[in-house]
Amino acid sequence: MSWRQGLIRGFVIFLYLALATVWLPDVVLQLDVVAEASVGIRDLVGLLVWGGAFVAGLWMLRRGQRRGLI
């Protein structure tokens, strides 16, 4: 793998994790349905969105490693 390919793949991984674990939960928590819910429900929704995106990212990293992509 060349430096350029490595940088691009690293940037894609960073971009996914930044969008999926920072931006997406923030957007979901600002939805009217979630924002008007109780604190416990908001926390649970935020945790599920963040945790789901994080686990999906780890799963994709592992699959990419097994296939020799990263």
FENDAGI-V410025 format. One record per pair of residues at least 12 apart in sequence whose C-alpha atoms are under 7 Angstrom apart, sorted by the first residue. I is the first residue (numbers start at 1). GAP is how many residues later the second one is. Records with the same first field share a line. If there is no record, write none. Layout:
I: GAP + GAP
//
This chain:
17: 40
20: 33
21: 29 + 32 + 33
25: 21 + 24 + 25
29: 13 + 17
//
